[in-house]
């Protein structure tokens, strides 16, 4: 659990956000260091910010039904937020050239303004968010401004999901070896550490990801002059402190541990008092959902668990496909506790394979079948290759309209097809490669094939196409060797022979 930020050591962000941020940066730099990249050096001492002296009974109290329900709900909200962030970032990068605007057209002072605004909005999300900043040393003005703002773009890239269509089952974490060592100190090297300590470690990880994701989300909104209230950040009560916790506070009064336990319990009470109820499925409060009040699951209410829904649709969705499905835990007092203390081993799904030969198409269907065969939608990137947000936006458009070869994104998405069947096939072969690995030469071939179409589209032309491919593949075709026409013709001939043999056509 995060310790409360020292009220006397830091000014309020409402009064002086610059001084407030500077105080936070100094505090985190003292813990994590001032290097641009975080590296855990051999023999480096691990600062204790995780309250290792909390009595075991406090950790045990975290493995109770309502705290677990609250943690799962919060985790699911951040999964949804990361999905929404991925969609927003892909549009901003692909269609509105955010990357160039942030690095080339913004001054360091302007970027500082947006970073501070993003931080303040994040801390205002709920009353306890400011404390989570202690887990996020990446967010400093210097690091976000690094290399003309590339530091912020790197953070965005680490939070963007690979699958733009699906809400993830797990939050996407931002690696930081120093943080991981600090948080890992809760359980230490003991693989059989108590479930309560494991839960505390998981909660800290979720809090860290939540702050980083909310910061990027709010900074992006602020940059475009937008604001959006994002659901509710808590949806369930914490259990009242048990008699065992109260007794441990008395027993440990001589060791100084009672104050730690008291602070933790007080924080739980404050969280309950300040929490806005939210739908367990979509996170919306009653006000945001446009209803008079949220409906509570009666069976769970009878066992003291708080589960709320804004609509029948959200209830049905949570019942069937919630995380976990509500039908597995509804009205069952220890169901959530059992999931944490006795987790089922993960099952690996075996993909279905079809070994039957592809049926030979009739002559009129040949062109369509060939193009379908070279459809790139659904191909996974190779290990180590991360797709840019702009490329994710491109792939989203291609999923919507698979008959198009490509989309010219700006000023608005415009589906196009290359001229000639074999030109289209060569283009799709190149595309299938560049969406899976960094391949500048294949990008240059695509540029040459798309250029005759791009120059005919108003407000696009040669420069618009070059900038789009640069955003999508991190390749500037002007800096690469030119592609010769003879190379493309050779690719067509080679492809023609291979495809005719494969499809059995003339």
KEMAR-447499 format. One record per residue (C-alpha): residue number from 0; x, y, z. Coordinates in pm, whole numbers, plus 50000, padded with zeros to 5 digits. Example, Ala and Ser with C-alpha at 12.3 -4.5 7.8 and 13.67 -1.06 7.14 Angstrom:
BEGIN
    nr    east   north      up
     0   51230   49550   50780
     1   51367   49894   50714
***
This chain:
BEGIN
    nr    east   north      up
     0   50000   50000   50000
     1   50134   50348   49926
     2   50234   50567   50212
     3   50066   50903   50216
     4   50273   51180   50061
     5   50425   51405   50321
     6   50192   51702   50350
     7   50456   51924   50507
     8   50727   51845   50253
     9   50531   51921   49936
    10   50308   52212   49839
    11   49968   52140   49692
    12   49934   52109   49315
    13   49631   52338   49345
    14   49847   52619   49479
    15   50179   52583   49295
    16   50201   52292   49052
    17   50560   52373   48951
    18   50689   52362   49308
    19   50471   52060   49384
    20   50613   51869   49087
    21   50971   51966   49175
    22   50923   51832   49526
    23   50792   51502   49390
    24   51080   51474   49142
    25   51338   51530   49416
    26   51173   51269   49639
    27   51161   51005   49366
    28   51511   51085   49240
    29   51641   51019   49592
    30   51484   50673   49578
    31   51540   50567   49217
    32   51832   50780   49098
    33   51855   51050   48833
    34   51968   50845   48530
    35   51754   50870   48218
    36   51732   50490   48200
    37   51666   50284   48511
    38   51925   50016   48577
    39   51961   49807   48893
    40   52333   49804   48959
    41   52509   49514   49136
    42   52500   49563   49511
    43   52265   49861   49488
    44   52062   49890   49811
    45   51686   49867   49767
    46   51505   50149   49952
    47   51216   50041   50174
    48   50905   50222   50051
    49   50681   49920   50088
    50   50638   49923   50465
    51   50796   49582   50525
    52   50726   49614   50897
    53   50349   49601   50857
    54   50219   49318   51077
    55   50131   49001   50891
    56   49769   49035   51003
    57   49734   49346   50788
    58   49849   49154   50482
    59   49610   48874   50576
    60   49328   49128   50580
    61   49390   49197   50212
    62   49288   48842   50125
    63   48923   48901   50205
    64   48627   48913   49970
    65   48567   49286   49938
    66   48931   49398   49910
    67   48982   49139   49636
    68   48661   49250   49461
    69   48787   49608   49477
    70   49127   49512   49336
    71   48980   49308   49049
    72   48740   49589   48964
    73   49017   49848   48962
    74   49240   49620   48754
    75   48963   49569   48499
    76   48905   49943   48474
    77   49271   49999   48391
    78   49253   49724   48126
    79   48962   49910   47967
    80   49148   50240   47997
    81   49458   50097   47825
    82   49236   49969   47545
    83   49073   50311   47506
    84   49413   50478   47523
    85   49541   50252   47243
    86   49249   50347   47020
    87   49292   50718   47091
    88   49669   50712   47044
    89   49644   50523   46714
    90   49410   50788   46573
    91   49616   51078   46707
    92   49937   50934   46566
    93   49800   50806   46238
    94   49550   51075   46145
    95   49662   51388   46331
    96   50041   51345   46329
    97   50073   51380   46706
    98   50429   51248   46709
    99   50555   51524   46482
   100   50352   51793   46656
   101   50483   51687   46998
   102   50851   51663   46903
   103   50892   51922   46626
   104   50629   52189   46682
   105   50622   52204   47062
   106   50889   52385   47262
   107   51025   52224   47581
   108   50828   52481   47781
   109   50505   52388   47605
   110   50565   52018   47665
   111   50629   52096   48032
   112   50290   52267   48046
   113   50110   51963   47905
   114   50301   51722   48132
   115   50210   51924   48441
   116   49848   51944   48330
   117   49843   51567   48276
   118   49989   51510   48622
   119   49741   51738   48794
   120   49443   51585   48617
   121   49566   51238   48712
   122   49603   51330   49079
   123   49251   51472   49072
   124   49106   51146   48936
   125   49057   51013   49289
   126   49183   51134   49624
   127   49445   50859   49657
   128   49607   50883   49313
   129   49875   51129   49416
   130   50027   50868   49646
   131   50073   50633   49350
   132   50319   50875   49194
   133   50583   50738   49429
   134   50576   50425   49217
   135   50636   50615   48891
   136   50984   50775   48879
   137   50966   50782   48497
   138   50749   51094   48509
   139   50980   51393   48540
   140   50995   51700   48319
   141   51349   51612   48210
   142   51263   51251   48120
   143   50944   51346   47933
   144   51134   51619   47745
   145   51429   51391   47666
   146   51538   51414   47300
   147   51277   51672   47204
   148   50990   51492   47378
   149   51085   51138   47276
   150   51083   51037   47642
   151   50706   51087   47658
   152   50655   50906   47327
   153   50856   50611   47459
   154   50625   50591   47761
   155   50321   50603   47532
   156   50463   50319   47322
   157   50517   50101   47628
   158   50151   50139   47733
   159   49993   50090   47391
   160   49847   49742   47334
   161   49936   49523   47039
   162   49573   49422   46984
   163   49366   49734   46920
   164   49039   49540   46903
   165   49043   49355   47236
   166   49039   49461   47601
   167   49332   49275   47760
   168   49295   49028   48044
   169   49603   49175   48212
   170   49729   49532   48231
   171   50036   49614   48026
   172   50322   49702   48260
   173   50609   49944   48208
   174   50939   49768   48291
   175   51157   49926   48559
   176   51412   49700   48734
   177   51449   49926   49038
   178   51075   49940   49096
   179   51045   49565   49046
   180   51313   49503   49308
   181   51141   49739   49553
   182   50800   49584   49506
   183   50947   49236   49507
   184   51088   49299   49854
   185   50737   49247   49994
   186   50749   48877   49916
   187   51126   48845   49897
   188   51271   48531   49743
   189   51023   48304   49920
   190   50806   48153   49646
   191   50564   48035   49914
   192   50507   48378   50067
   193   50165   48447   50214
   194   49872   48519   49979
   195   49831   48853   50156
   196   50182   48964   50063
   197   50131   48845   49707
   198   49809   49046   49691
   199   49986   49354   49826
   200   50253   49319   49557
   201   49986   49287   49287
   202   49799   49592   49420
   203   50116   49802   49403
   204   50176   49694   49043
   205   49819   49789   48948
   206   49852   50127   49119
   207   50171   50198   48927
   208   50021   50105   48591
   209   49707   50301   48675
   210   49901   50622   48741
   211   50119   50588   48430
   212   49820   50511   48206
   213   49605   50790   48348
   214   49895   51035   48311
   215   49942   50955   47940
   216   49564   50962   47884
   217   49524   51302   48053
   218   49832   51455   47889
   219   49702   51355   47547
   220   49359   51500   47624
   221   49511   51822   47755
   222   49728   51860   47445
   223   49416   51858   47225
   224   49217   52082   47459
   225   48988   51798   47566
   226   48870   51671   47901
   227   48693   51352   47994
   228   48585   51206   48324
   229   48685   50843   48314
   230   48439   50622   48497
   231   48511   50574   48864
   232   48836   50452   49005
   233   48690   50251   49294
   234   48375   50042   49311
   235   48378   49855   49638
   236   48422   49893   50013
   237   48717   49773   50208
   238   48634   49545   50498
   239   48637   49699   50843
   240   48955   49627   51039
   241   48930   49288   51204
   242   48977   49230   51574
   243   49306   49056   51487
   244   49433   49374   51321
   245   49324   49586   51619
   246   49496   49342   51855
   247   49817   49348   51649
   248   49818   49728   51671
   249   49814   49700   52050
   250   50071   49419   52062
   251   50316   49611   51843
   252   50276   49952   52006
   253   50620   49931   52163
   254   50793   49860   51833
   255   50650   50150   51636
   256   50449   49919   51411
   257   50113   50028   51554
   258   50130   50359   51367
   259   50186   50179   51037
   260   49887   49952   51095
   261   49672   50246   51204
   262   49766   50443   50891
   263   49677   50150   50665
   264   49340   50103   50832
   265   49272   50478   50820
   266   49353   50481   50450
   267   49108   50197   50387
   268   48834   50389   50571
   269   48909   50704   50372
   270   48894   50510   50046
   271   48550   50382   50140
   272   48424   50725   50243
   273   48541   50899   49925
   274   48461   50627   49674
   275   48203   50684   49400
   276   48017   50369   49311
   277   48072   50248   48958
   278   47940   49978   48728
   279   48157   49669   48760
   280   48154   49625   48380
   281   48195   49973   48228
   282   48312   50167   48538
   283   48054   50443   48488
   284   47891   50612   48783
   285   47513   50651   48783
   286   47553   51010   48664
   287   47780   50916   48372
   288   47555   50624   48277
   289   47248   50851   48276
   290   47053   50651   48536
   291   46907   50749   48872
   292   47104   50486   49060
   293   47311   50177   48999
   294   47153   49837   49057
   295   47322   49610   49311
   296   47353   49233   49282
   297   47122   49107   49559
   298   47289   48770   49608
   299   47627   48935   49655
   300   47471   49200   49881
   301   47350   48922   50110
   302   47708   48805   50165
   303   47847   49159   50207
   304   48000   49198   49861
   305   47938   49517   49663
   306   47870   49461   49292
   307   47692   49732   49092
   308   47561   49757   48735
   309   47435   50049   48529
   310   47227   49840   48288
   311   47099   49494   48207
   312   47351   49477   47919
   313   47645   49531   48154
   314   47507   49275   48400
   315   47470   49014   48125
   316   47820   49085   47992
   317   47976   49050   48338
   318   47778   48731   48405
   319   47910   48564   48093
   320   48251   48711   48028
   321   48353   48923   48326
   322   48700   48894   48474
   323   48613   48665   48648
   324   48267   48572   48505
   325   48015   48672   48769
   326   47828   48344   48739
   327   48132   48174   48897
   328   48129   48390   49210
   329   47774   48524   49251
   330   47655   48481   49609
   331   47946   48254   49698
   332   48118   48392   50009
   333   48472   48261   49956
   334   48482   48234   49577
   335   48713   48533   49523
   336   48940   48436   49812
   337   48975   48084   49670
   338   49070   48227   49331
   339   49361   48415   49491
   340   49481   48155   49739
   341   49429   47851   49511
   342   49462   47975   49153
   343   49394   47726   48876
   344   49690   47654   48650
   345   49662   47840   48318
   346   49541   47632   48029
   347   49701   47664   47691
   348   49463   47681   47402
   349   49564   47471   47103
   350   49494   47651   46779
   351   49283   47464   46532
   352   49466   47356   46222
   353   49323   47275   45885
   354   49543   47048   45680
   355   49299   47015   45391
   356   49426   47158   45061
   357   49296   47492   44940
   358   49028   47422   44677
   359   49116   47537   44330
   360   48920   47847   44230
   361   48729   47878   43907
   362   48878   48124   43660
   363   48633   48413   43734
   364   48700   48380   44107
   365   49078   48356   44073
   366   49166   48723   44129
   367   48951   48751   44441
   368   49084   48428   44587
   369   49444   48526   44522
   370   49401   48862   44697
   371   49225   48694   44988
   372   49515   48452   45015
   373   49755   48745   45060
   374   49539   48926   45316
   375   49768   49048   45595
   376   49503   49114   45862
   377   49567   48900   46169
   378   49942   48845   46122
   379   50136   48872   46446
   380   50460   49074   46483
   381   50786   48888   46529
   382   50940   48883   46878
   383   51110   49212   46958
   384   50916   49415   46701
   385   50669   49671   46837
   386   50416   49824   46603
   387   50376   50199   46613
   388   50038   50348   46715
   389   50003   50483   46361
   390   50049   50131   46219
   391   49788   49998   46461
   392   49549   50258   46323
   393   49627   50145   45967
   394   49560   49781   46053
   395   49231   49877   46218
   396   49118   50039   45892
   397   49224   49731   45692
   398   49022   49506   45922
   399   48715   49717   45852
   400   48769   49703   45474
   401   48983   49401   45379
   402   48924   49460   45006
   403   49143   49771   45022
   404   49518   49731   44983
   405   49596   50028   45203
   406   49455   50345   45359
   407   49578   50696   45305
   408   49509   50829   45652
   409   49520   51210   45634
   410   49314   51419   45620
   411   49070   51130   45670
   412   49102   50753   45609
   413   49076   50678   45236
   414   49090   50318   45114
   415   49289   50253   44795
   416   49385   49962   44572
   417   49705   49943   44370
   418   49674   49933   43992
   419   49685   49585   43845
   420   49643   49242   44006
   421   50011   49151   44024
   422   50104   49496   44155
   423   49846   49445   44432
   424   49989   49105   44518
   425   50348   49237   44536
   426   50227   49523   44755
   427   50050   49286   44993
   428   50357   49064   45017
   429   50567   49367   45114
   430   50300   49477   45362
   431   50290   49132   45522
   432   50661   49170   45595
   433   50675   49526   45728
   434   50390   49479   45976
   435   50586   49194   46135
   436   50942   49327   46139
   437   51147   49639   46068
   438   51224   49626   45696
   439   51305   49967   45537
   440   51357   49830   45185
   441   51011   49675   45172
   442   50865   50007   45292
   443   51041   50179   45000
   444   50883   49933   44755
   445   50541   50005   44905
   446   50607   50379   44871
   447   50688   50341   44503
   448   50374   50136   44439
   449   50148   50377   44629
   450   50295   50698   44489
   451   50093   50712   44161
   452   49772   50703   44368
   453   49888   50936   44646
   454   49979   51220   44408
   455   49623   51218   44275
   456   49464   51261   44620
   457   49419   51625   44731
   458   49631   51734   45031
   459   49834   51411   45023
   460   50084   51388   44738
   461   50443   51269   44763
   462   50521   51443   45093
   463   50200   51331   45263
   464   50268   50969   45174
   465   50630   50992   45288
   466   50527   51135   45627
   467   50256   50872   45674
   468   50496   50583   45613
   469   50747   50747   45844
   470   50488   50758   46123
   471   50380   50400   46063
   472   50715   50226   46012
   473   50979   50469   46146
   474   51133   50473   45798
   475   51208   50788   45598
   476   51210   50676   45235
   477   51410   50985   45137
   478   51704   50855   45337
   479   51688   50504   45191
   480   51828   50378   44857
   481   51584   50424   44569
   482   51394   50121   44438
   483   51450   50038   44074
   484   51156   49956   43845
   485   51330   49639   43731
   486   51326   49504   44088
   487   50949   49541   44106
   488   50906   49373   43768
   489   51120   49081   43882
   490   50906   49050   44196
   491   50593   49042   43981
   492   50733   48768   43758
   493   50848   48561   44052
   494   50515   48605   44229
   495   50316   48530   43916
   496   50483   48194   43869
   497   50452   48098   44234
   498   50086   48199   44261
   499   49986   48025   43937
   500   50145   47707   44057
   501   49978   47739   44399
   502   49634   47825   44269
   503   49640   47614   43954
   504   49545   47897   43720
   505   49673   48030   43390
***
